[in-house]
Amino acid sequence: MTLALQATLAGDARGPSFAELWPRMELDFELARARHAPVALLCIEVARFARVAPERQAPLLAALGAELAAAAPPEGLVAVQRESELLVLLHGTGVDGAESFARELIAAARQLALPGEPAPVRVGLGIGVAATRAGLDPWFDTLVAVARDGLEVARSNGGEGCVHSELYELHQRRIERTKGPRAPVPLPAPTIHAQEAGTRVEPTRTETPSTPPAAVATPSTASAPARELPAPPRRTLSDDPVVARVAELLPAPSSAPGLDLAAVEARLLELAKSAFERALAEREERFKSELEHYERRIAKMQRALTESELEKDRLARAKGLESGVASVYRDVQGLSGREDDFDRRSGLLRAIAESNLELHAALRRRTA
């Protein structure tokens, strides 16, 4: 099952962003179209979401993302947040399945469990529904427009409910004036199984019932049947999980001749670009955090140095400084060299003398 939720819906700050998942959603739609697989799109809005306290908005979106993941169809879904709307692409889902999914999500939101809340919270959801259907080959933008029409109707009816406007032809004609009509996708060729053709196929060799094992033709007497060469291994585009998953989903050109390879390549480039920009942003954020840390340390050291300089100036300008006391000894006292701790005492005296000289020089500079 393919399950991709934007970071705000997955509750993971390091999860995929809108810039990464939106091109993937369009690419998934094109791949499903090439396989003639149904897809549906939901446009969801939380009623009066702007009035929700800012500290409760993130937990609310994460709880909705958990409900989406729990009710996802077997083929999976992709969900993104675009301003105040949530757009959800349901794989392998038709109109009926999308409407059932929307009604179940509305019912679950009425008893939504938020972290830190003692009781479930009632959240109203307005949902517009769109899906692929027979007889119409829509653009992805057509599904988005139809789903938003349904959301507008739900919003005008009080902001809660599920609406399917079915204005596909109107939006399709409008979009075709810009993008042009879609190139038809041929149906996949029917697969003829060996048992249906009445032929016995073995993994190692092919024999007919009329030819005994001893009379099997050799290359010198008869030409051997052409053996189908194995398909070359498919090349992976990147080690990135998103791009690697897209590479796995890409069909072979022979199995989907109507696939717009130029559009697929453009979407893949958008995915790679968004992933690269996200990595650069994370690296810049780390560098910015380290720089702020060092700036705080430097500012702290500068404050300590300024305070020390001010204290020295204050002491130098102080009045009534003590001039010292006279020595009680007639002669200069010192060490004879016979003391047991001569080295320690002489080192202390040397340090005291050097400190006195430095202090004396500093006072002379301040009073000059």
C-alpha positions in Angstrom: 0.0 0.0 0.0 1.3 3.5 -0.9 0.7 5.9 1.9 2.2 9.4 1.7 1.1 12.1 4.1 2.5 15.7 4.3 4.4 16.5 7.5 1.5 18.5 9.0 -0.8 15.5 8.6 1.7 12.9 9.6 2.7 14.8 12.8 6.3 14.5 11.7 8.2 17.8 11.4 10.8 16.1 9.1 8.2 14.5 6.9 7.6 15.4 3.2 6.5 18.9 2.3 3.8 20.1 0.0 6.4 20.9 -2.7 7.4 17.2 -2.7 4.0 15.5 -2.6 2.0 17.7 -5.0 4.1 16.7 -8.1 4.0 13.1 -6.9 0.2 13.3 -6.6 -0.1 14.5 -10.2 2.4 11.8 -11.3 0.4 9.1 -9.5 -2.7 10.2 -11.4 -0.9 10.0 -14.8 0.5 6.5 -14.0 -3.0 5.3 -12.9 -4.4 6.8 -16.2 -1.8 4.8 -18.2 -2.9 1.6 -16.4 -6.6 2.5 -16.8 -6.8 2.3 -13.0 -9.5 4.4 -11.2 -8.5 7.2 -8.8 -10.5 9.7 -6.8 -9.7 13.1 -5.3 -11.2 14.6 -2.2 -11.0 18.3 -1.3 -11.5 18.7 2.5 -11.9 21.7 4.7 -12.3 21.9 8.5 -15.3 24.0 9.3 -14.2 27.3 11.0 -10.6 26.1 11.1 -9.4 29.8 11.3 -11.1 30.1 14.7 -9.2 27.1 16.2 -6.5 28.2 18.7 -3.1 28.1 17.0 -1.7 25.6 19.6 -4.5 23.2 18.7 -4.3 23.4 14.9 -1.3 21.1 14.6 -2.7 18.3 16.8 -6.0 18.6 14.9 -4.4 18.1 11.5 -2.3 15.2 12.8 -5.4 13.5 14.2 -7.1 13.9 10.8 -4.0 12.5 9.1 -4.2 9.4 11.4 -7.9 8.9 10.4 -6.9 9.1 6.7 -4.2 6.6 7.2 -6.5 4.2 9.1 -9.2 4.4 6.5 -6.9 4.3 3.4 -7.9 1.9 0.6 -5.7 -1.1 0.0 -3.9 0.7 -2.9 -3.1 3.6 -0.7 -3.5 7.4 -0.8 -1.5 10.7 -1.0 -2.6 13.6 1.2 -1.4 17.2 1.2 -2.4 20.5 2.9 -2.8 23.4 0.6 -3.6 26.5 2.7 -6.9 25.8 4.4 -7.7 22.7 2.2 -6.7 19.1 2.4 -6.4 17.3 -1.0 -6.4 13.5 -0.8 -5.8 11.2 -3.9 -7.3 7.8 -3.4 -5.8 5.0 -5.5 -8.0 2.3 -7.0 -11.2 4.1 -5.9 -14.2 5.0 -8.0 -17.0 7.5 -7.3 -19.0 5.3 -5.0 -15.9 4.3 -3.0 -14.8 7.9 -2.7 -18.2 9.0 -1.4 -18.3 6.2 1.2 -14.8 7.1 2.3 -15.8 10.8 2.7 -18.9 9.9 4.7 -16.9 7.7 7.0 -14.3 10.4 7.5 -17.0 13.0 8.4 -18.4 10.6 11.0 -15.0 9.9 12.5 -14.3 13.6 12.7 -17.3 14.1 14.9 -15.6 12.0 17.5 -12.0 13.1 16.9 -9.5 12.2 19.6 -6.9 14.9 20.2 -3.8 14.4 22.3 -4.2 16.0 25.7 -8.0 16.3 25.5 -10.0 14.4 28.1 -12.9 13.7 25.7 -13.3 13.4 21.9 -13.8 16.7 20.0 -16.5 17.3 17.4 -14.9 18.6 14.1 -17.0 19.4 11.1 -15.7 18.5 7.7 -16.8 19.8 4.3 -15.7 17.5 1.4 -15.9 17.8 -2.3 -15.6 14.6 -4.3 -14.2 13.9 -7.8 -13.2 10.6 -9.5 -12.3 9.2 -12.9 -15.2 7.6 -14.8 -15.9 5.8 -18.1 -16.3 8.0 -21.1 -14.1 10.9 -19.9 -10.4 11.2 -19.9 -9.8 14.1 -17.6 -6.8 16.2 -16.7 -5.7 16.2 -13.1 -6.7 19.8 -12.9 -10.2 18.8 -13.9 -10.5 16.5 -10.8 -9.2 19.3 -8.6 -11.7 21.8 -10.0 -14.7 19.4 -9.6 -13.7 18.6 -6.1 -13.4 22.3 -5.2 -16.8 22.9 -6.7 -18.2 20.2 -4.3 -16.4 21.8 -1.4 -17.9 25.2 -2.2 -21.4 23.7 -2.2 -20.7 22.0 1.1 -19.4 25.3 2.5 -22.5 27.1 1.5 -24.7 24.4 3.2 -23.1 25.0 6.6 -19.6 23.8 6.1 -20.2 20.1 6.7 -21.2 17.3 4.3 -20.1 15.5 1.2 -20.9 16.9 -2.3 -20.2 15.6 -5.8 -20.9 18.3 -8.3 -20.2 16.2 -11.4 -19.3 19.3 -13.5 -16.6 17.4 -15.4 -17.4 18.4 -18.9 -17.5 22.1 -18.0 -14.1 22.2 -16.4 -12.6 19.8 -18.9 -13.5 22.1 -21.8 -12.1 25.1 -19.9 -8.8 23.3 -19.2 -8.5 21.9 -22.8 -8.6 25.5 -24.1 -5.2 25.9 -22.4 -3.7 22.4 -22.4 -5.4 20.9 -25.4 -7.3 17.6 -25.6 -5.7 14.5 -24.0 -4.0 11.9 -26.2 -6.0 8.7 -25.9 -4.4 5.8 -23.9 -4.8 2.5 -25.7 -6.1 -0.5 -23.8 -3.5 -3.0 -22.7 -3.0 -6.0 -25.0 -4.8 -9.1 -23.8 -2.5 -11.7 -22.3 -2.9 -15.2 -23.7 -2.0 -17.8 -21.2 -0.4 -21.1 -22.3 -3.2 -23.2 -21.0 -5.8 -21.3 -23.0 -3.7 -21.7 -26.2 -3.5 -25.5 -25.6 0.3 -25.5 -25.4 2.4 -27.2 -22.7 5.2 -24.9 -21.5 8.1 -26.1 -19.3 10.7 -23.9 -17.7 13.7 -25.6 -19.4 12.6 -26.8 -22.9 9.7 -26.9 -25.2 8.5 -30.1 -26.8 5.5 -31.2 -28.9 3.6 -34.4 -28.0 4.4 -35.9 -31.4 8.2 -35.7 -31.0 9.8 -38.3 -28.8 12.6 -37.2 -26.5 15.2 -39.0 -28.5 14.3 -37.3 -31.8 14.5 -33.7 -30.5 16.0 -31.5 -33.3 19.5 -30.2 -32.9 20.8 -26.9 -34.2 22.5 -28.6 -37.1 19.3 -30.3 -38.4 16.6 -27.8 -37.6 16.4 -24.2 -36.4 15.6 -23.9 -32.7 12.6 -21.8 -31.8 13.5 -18.2 -30.9 13.9 -17.7 -27.2 12.6 -14.5 -25.6 15.5 -12.6 -24.1 14.9 -11.4 -20.5 14.1 -7.8 -20.1 17.1 -5.7 -19.0 17.0 -4.5 -15.4 15.4 -1.2 -14.8 17.6 1.6 -13.7 16.8 3.3 -10.4 16.7 7.1 -10.6 17.8 8.0 -7.1 18.3 6.6 -3.6 15.6 9.0 -2.4 12.6 6.9 -1.1 10.1 9.1 -3.0 11.9 9.0 -6.3 12.8 5.3 -5.9 9.1 4.5 -5.3 8.1 6.5 -8.4 10.7 4.5 -10.4 9.1 1.3 -9.2 5.7 2.5 -10.3 6.8 3.6 -13.8 5.5 1.1 -16.4 7.5 0.0 -19.3 6.9 2.0 -22.5 5.6 -1.1 -24.3 2.9 -1.7 -21.6 1.7 1.9 -21.6 2.2 3.4 -25.1 -0.2 6.3 -24.3 1.9 7.5 -21.3 3.1 11.1 -21.7 6.8 10.5 -21.0 7.6 14.2 -21.2 5.1 14.9 -18.5 6.5 12.1 -16.4 10.0 13.3 -16.8 8.9 16.9 -15.8 7.2 15.6 -12.7 10.3 13.5 -11.7 12.5 16.6 -12.1 10.1 18.5 -9.8 10.4 15.8 -7.3 14.2 15.7 -7.4 14.4 19.5 -7.2 12.0 19.7 -4.2 14.0 16.9 -2.4 17.2 18.7 -3.1 15.8 22.0 -1.9 14.5 20.4 1.3 18.0 18.9 2.0 19.6 22.3 1.5 17.0 23.9 3.8 17.6 21.4 6.6 21.4 21.9 6.2 21.0 25.7 6.3 18.8 25.4 9.4 21.5 23.4 11.2 24.2 25.9 10.3 21.9 28.8 11.4 21.3 27.1 14.8 25.1 26.6 15.3 25.8 30.2 14.3 23.2 31.5 16.8 24.8 29.3 19.5 28.2 30.8 18.9 26.8 34.3 18.7 25.2 33.9 22.1 28.5 32.6 23.5 30.4 35.6 22.0 27.9 38.1 23.4 28.1 36.5 26.8 31.9 36.8 26.8 31.7 40.4 25.6 29.4 41.3 28.4 31.7 39.7 31.0 34.7 41.6 29.5 32.8 44.9 29.6 31.8 44.3 33.2 35.4 43.5 34.1 36.7 46.7 32.4 34.1 48.8 34.2 35.0 47.3 37.6 38.7 48.0 37.0 37.9 51.6 36.1 35.8 52.0 39.2 38.5 50.7 41.4 41.1 53.0 39.7 38.9 56.1 40.3 38.0 55.2 43.9 39.1 57.7 46.6 41.0 56.9 49.8 43.1 54.0 48.5 45.2 52.3 51.2 48.9 53.1 50.8 49.9 50.0 52.6 51.6 49.4 56.0 55.3 49.7 57.0 57.2 46.5 57.3 58.0 45.2 60.8 61.4 44.0 59.6 64.6 46.1 59.5 66.1 44.2 56.6 64.7 42.5 53.5 63.4 39.1 54.3 63.9 36.2 51.9 64.8 32.5 51.6 68.1 31.0 52.5 67.9 28.1 50.2 68.0 25.5 53.0 64.2 25.2 53.4 62.5 21.9 52.6 59.9 23.6 50.3 62.3 26.1 48.8 61.0 25.6 45.3 57.3 26.1 46.2 58.1 29.2 48.3 60.3 30.8 45.7 57.7 30.1 43.0 55.0 31.8 45.1 57.2 34.8 45.8 58.0 35.1 42.1 54.3 35.0 41.2 53.5 37.6 43.8 56.2 39.9 42.6 55.1 39.6 39.0 51.5 40.3 39.9 52.5 43.4 41.9 54.5 44.7 39.0 51.6 44.2 36.6 49.2 45.9 39.0 51.6 48.8 39.5 52.0 49.3 35.8 48.2 49.2 35.3 47.6 51.8 37.9 50.2 54.1 36.5 48.5 53.8 33.0 45.1 54.6 34.5 46.3 57.6 36.5 48.5 59.0 33.7 
